Amino acid sequence: MPTTRRDLLLRASIAAGTALLPIYGQRLLAQPRFAAHPFTLGIASGDPEADGVVLWTRLAPSPLDDHGGMPAEAVAVGWEVAEDEAFSRVAGQGTAWALPQAAHSVHVEVQGLRPDRVYYYRFHTAGETSGTGRTRTAPALDADVQALRYAFTACQHYETGYYGAYRQLVADDPALVLFLGDYIYERPGRDRGPRRHPDEHAANLASYRRRHALYKTDPDLQAAHAAAPWLTIWDDHEVENNYSGDVSQDGGDSPSFLVRRAAAYQAYYEHMPLRRRSIPVGPQMQLHRSLVWGNLARFQMLDARQYRDGRPCPDMSPDRKTVSGCAERLDPSRSMLGSEQERWLFGELAGSNARWNVIGQQFAMAESSQVDPQTGDPRFGVDGWDGYPAARDRILAFLRDARISNPVVIGGNSHAFIASELSLHPEGPVIAPAFVGGSLSSTSGSASDDLLRKAPQMRFAETQRHGYSIVDVTPKSSMLTMRAAADATDPRTTTSTLRTFAIESGVPGFRD
Ligand SMILES: [Fe+2]
């Protein structure tokens, strides 16, 4: 790394004030008293392993005010984990510190639990008790597992819809919920849809915290977090629309963008049930990780934002979204994941003993293009994998050549339900099925038929419905069920099955 770049990162880190300081030297609030209930943002759990899970909460008696209405002092928070909902068989307990420099968020990495078990958890502080959450541990690494039900979704724009579909997700009782990006949207209020953002861009630490707090006040989202452990990755809107690595959508490798990114990553960490490995260091934060579910499934969760190269031929795409006739787009040195994460992904997949290898990332992945009306040449989007086609081909070729067992790609970003069959060439053999499990509430301006016309590998698209997908995995098959809200703008909406896809072990692609 050249010195200038390193200095830039360091300066960004200092400017954003993101270092998480140790407790020594803190002002401690010995006997805290809050004017209101401090657990207004709910509770959550995440990143389960065979012996434990992360428990999360954030103290915020006045959630939309600066600092959540908390004093600039450290507060002790008690936590409990039990085998039963009445907390009569306690499996673990302790005290964690909610620190002002982490927005009084609490991340407890519980250890010593038994594998493949349901647990209940709650927090206490200042005589107040949080709601009770339900979570579970993963099976032992070498366990012979016969069944897993997981859910995935993405894109929960607060303004364009309610989160009613989460009520059905809770009723579906998945062991694990994967959220694939756009947990928040950074833009100010646009006055369309049933709800409204505040009239500010989320662009610094205080405003990103306010935006996360606003989203976390939603009761259906809180209930979904309280029902199962989540495994979350981000996309662009947790920071800024269509950013690429250290480049803002407006272009320029600017120190001010890295300061903004550091603030956004910090607020993201503060509001998600993430392990210590994800504590941000300035504008850098490790989010890509693996989760093993015995011998049945392995999840590779990718970060296609932080390490990517900038968009190709920026001068040729005045709309910032598409390019035509851009040779740089095809440059094999261009990377979506960064070379380190790409090597890590291939190493993890090569070492996997799982029957099913789920790749959780941000996009639909299938190639998509439209004919340029002026030149007749194809035009490609630059924000998704079409801006990085060589990197996509490397992944598909690896899955094929290393004979990875039952790869399944899942993604978000498209604001649609999508089912595709990925191949290296238009008429080539199918290498892996790829699904976008719906947007929870974010809307799309595209018609379903338009999407299908542009992408020959897509076999199903629905852009006007919103929801999530449930996947029932056994050694023999993965059954993917798309569930859509009747009306995402109705807070009391019902949710029903939209479409079902069957993937048989050993057979790339799907039946519907
Ligand atoms: Fe989105």
Residues whose N, C-alpha, C, O or C-beta is under 5 A from the ligand:
A	BS01	LIG	C155 D182 N413 S442
